[in-house]
Amino acid sequence: MTVSRTHDTGLMAVLELLAEQAPSGRFDEVLQRARRDGTTEQELARLERAVHLARGVQAWQGQHRQREDGLADLVDTARDLTSRHDVESLLQVVTRKVKRLLNFDMTSIALLEPDGALRVHVCDGSTTALTTGHTIPASYGLGHPTLAARAPLWTADYLDDDTLTHDESTDEVVRAEGLHAMMAVPMCNGERTAGVLYGAARSVRHFSPDEIVLVCSLAALAAVAIERAGSFEQAQGELARLELDGFRTRTSLVRLRQLNEAHSHTLGLLLAGADLTTVAKAAGDALDSALQLRDPAGRPLAASGDLGDLDESAVAEAALDAHAHLRPVVTAQGTWVAPVTAGAEDLGVLVLRPTTALVGEDEGLLRLTAQTFAIQLLLRRSTAVAEGPVRDDLFDELLAAATRSGHQTHYLVQRARRLGIDLEAPHVLLVAHPEGGEQGRAVVWASSYAHRMTGLKTVHSGNIVLLLPGTDASAAARAVADQLSPLLGHPVSVGAAGPGRCAADIGRMHKEALRCLDALTALDGAGSTASAKDLGFLGLLLSDDHDVDGYIQCAIGPVLDYDRDRLTDLTGTLESYFASGGSQAGAADLLNVHPNTVSRRLDRVTDLLGDAWQQPGKTLEVQLALRLHRSREVLRRQRRAATDG
């Protein structure tokens, strides 16, 4: 009975310890006490069996608690993952949770790259800088077989596992981190694979099925969360782009409204009869730019603001491109050049230097502004054409003013002044002859040109006659030919005369310009321009005033001035040179000097007159000028002698 009670007491103690969840060592104490109390072998075996079963129950309870803890952590992890929206923070949460739950020494996540490689994005527990950012080539290590099998893989000692395909760079990272046991789990969501979740220990270790199942659950949860976060980031990006597009659209609408108001204002000024300068200022303000309107020859017609130092060669090149493509062109310095055209006719260019860079809407306003100026120039041309008969009649009467009384001439001067033309200011007269015989377009252009230049135009005997303000007849003739010839598509010959300073000079200049035009035809110079000054000694004969002094000054003036200022005799050397038939030695004999002296003097003449003075045509003019100069000096001495006598 005593033994049986002792046995019952031992069984009860085992049950009490099991209920108390006592440590395993307490069960050993129950067995030792039973042995001391003399328990029979049969009863002791039954007691040992009870202890073994109790320990089994305890182990099962431990596993159950561990599973419950894992599930709780899994729920907490899911809660953490769903509360985060960026991929980077999600990856960090997953690696941290896996490391803690499974007592790993290091965890990491490698995402699949487009080329098939795996690149480590985040790592928890690393001791070197080699892990994060490390790329595992395709087909190496644990990760790629895991992805291929879409199932977890593990090894107790990675570096000693010959069943794996090793990559030297990856093995180097494993050695540097001191890793042995390693597990790789694919992060899959349906058919889509995000990457691989790695867990590693720095000792040789075998993983239990529960641990593997828990890591797989975390990997699947992470894959879903990563895809969700990626979709959220993509949606945020799309939303940001939509907001930016909406802002740009609103800004563009505001700018378009401003530009529309500016264009309406510019058109209003145009319809109100504003001049080019007023329209230019309005357009410059709208575009926040300095603006200049130029005619086809590049001369400014109107401006708003200071363009500063321009690269004129770049502007000229841009103007050619603008007319070729019929759109505004910007230079490397940020200067815009827009064509001003009417159909195929070149009316000029608009040069713009903006304060800030032009956007698309501003470029549209620049186009509209160029069109506005084109309309205004055409309106001015129409005005000139409408006023043409009145102005032409005035010009015809001025050409015939030599046959009129002084009172009639004064009346014509007053009429001209009412039209904005000052005949007492210097002016030149041009006679233009279109060589192609097309006169209609030339006359319309001449009316507009004369109106723009504050001059007069008429037509006589198939020739266009222009009276323009200015002092350089030759330059005025070249400007007319340069603009009219491209418009007509064939050459234009222009004879010029002037300047004149009163109405009485107009008839004389007309005759002189006609003689210059006839001389161009006779000299086979059709399509050229010339004034009496340009024709040399021939111009001296054609000129009404026979300006001998002007001719001499033009031909040898620099030599005469040099002799006068330095008391030399280069003029005498030239005369001796021509008298000896162009021989330097002969000139030296006549002057009684060394030939080298003559050579040096002639070099000085070349410096003064240019290399062309010894060419046949120029030589004739120089000789004639020398003769006229010498004759004039002789006549002056004779007049002084007669006066003194």
C-alpha positions, 0 to 999 in steps of 0.5 A: 500500500505504501508503494502504491501511494508513493506511485500515485503521489508521483503521478499527481506531482507530474500532473501538477508540474505539467499544469504549472508548466514547470521547467523540464528539470522539475520532472527529473526531481520527481523521478529521483524522489521516487527512486529514493522512496524505493518505488518498484521497477514497474511503478518507476517505469510507469512514472518515467512514462508519465514524465516522458508524456508530460515533456511531450505535452510541454514540447507541443505546447511550446510549438503551439505558442511559437506558432501562435506568436508567429501568426501574431507577428504575421498579423502585425507585419501585415498591418505594418505593410498595409499602412505603408505606401512606398516600396523602400520602407516596405522592404525594410519592414519585411527584412526587420520582421523576418530577422526577428521572428526567425532569429536570423543574423541577416536578412535581405531582399533582392528585386528582379532586374529587367536583365534577369539579375537579382539586385539587393535593395535592402539588408538588415544585419549586415556588417559590411557595405558589400551587401546592399546594391550587390547584383547576383547574375542570372542562374547563380546562387540560391535566388535564381533556382528559387525563382525557377522552382517558385518554391523555397530553397535552403542550405545549412552551409552555403559555401560548402554546398556543392549542389549550388552554382556559385558566383565568385562575387556573391561568395566574396560577400558571403565570406565577408559577412561570415554567413553559413546557413541560408534560406531563399524564398521567392516573393510571388503574387500570382504569376508575377514575381517581385524578387527573392527574400533571403534569411541567413545565419552566421552558424551552421543551422537546419531550418524547421518546416514551421520556420520555412512556412512562416518565411514563405507566408511573409514573402507572399505577403511582402510580394502583395504589399510591394505590388500594391505600393508600386501601383500606388506610387505609379498612381501618385506619379500619374496624379502628379503628372495630371496635376502638372498638366492641369497647371500647365493648361491653366497657365497656357489658357491665361497666357493665351487670354493675355496674348489674345488681348494683346493681339486685339489691342495691336489690331485696334491700334492698326485700325485706329491708324496708329503708326509703326512705332506705336504698334511696335511699342504695344507688341514689345510690351506684350512680348516683354521684349525689345523689338525692331521692324526692318525693311528688306534692306535691313534698315529700321522702320520702327523700334520699341526698346534697345536691342543692344549689341546684335550679331548682325551676321547671325541676324542676317542668316536667321532672316534668310532662314525665316523667309525660307521656312516662313516662320520665326527663327531664333539665333544662338544668342536668343534673338528672334527673327520673324519674316514680314511677308505678304504672299511671296513678297518680302516686306521685311523682318521683325527682330526681337530680343526677349527679356525671358525665353519665349514659350510656344504661345509667345512665338504665336504672338510673334507670328501674329505681330509680324502679320500685323506689321505686314498688313500695316505696310500694305495699308501704307502702300495702299495709301501711297497708291491712293495718294499717287496721282496727287503726288505724281502731278506735283512731281511732274510739275516740279520736273517742269519747274524750270519753265515756270515763274518764281511764284509758281515754283514757290507754290509747288514748294508749299504743296510739297511741304503739306505732303511732308516733303521738304524740298529745301533739304538735300535730295537726290533724283533717281531714274530706274529702268526695269530691264525685264519690261515689267512695269506694273509691280515696279510702279506699285513698289515705287509708290510705297517706297517713295511714301516710306522714304518721304519722297516722290515718284512718277513715271516718264517714258517707261522709267520710274523717277524717284525724288528722295531725301539724302546726299549720296545719289550713288548709295540711294541708287544701289538701295533701289536696285537691291530691293526692286531687282529681287521683287521683279526677278530681273535686273534694274538699271538706275541713273542717279544725280544730286544732291540738290537743295531747291526745287529749281535743281530737280529738272537739272538732276532729272536730265543728268540722271537720264544721261547717266542711265543712257551712259550705262546702256551705251557702256553695256552696263544694263542692270547697274547703277551710276551717278556722274561721280561713279562714271569718272571723267565721263560723268564730268562730261555728262554733268550739267555743272561740270564740277571740275574741282570735284572731279580732280579731288575724286581722282587725285585729291589725296595726292594734292592734300599730301603735297600741301600738308608735307610740302612734297611734290608727288604731283610733279613726280606723277606728271614726269612719270606719265610724260616719260611713258610710264618709265621710272628711270625716265621720270628720274632723268626728268626730275634729276633724282635717283630712280629709287627716289621715284620708286619710293614716291610712286609707292606713296602714291599707291598708298594714297590712291590704291593699287588700281591707279595704274590700271588703264581706265584709272590711269586715264582719269588720273592723267586727265585730273593732272592736266585739269589741275595743271591747267587750272593752276596756270589760269589762276596764275594768269588771272592773278598776274593780270590783276596785279598788272 
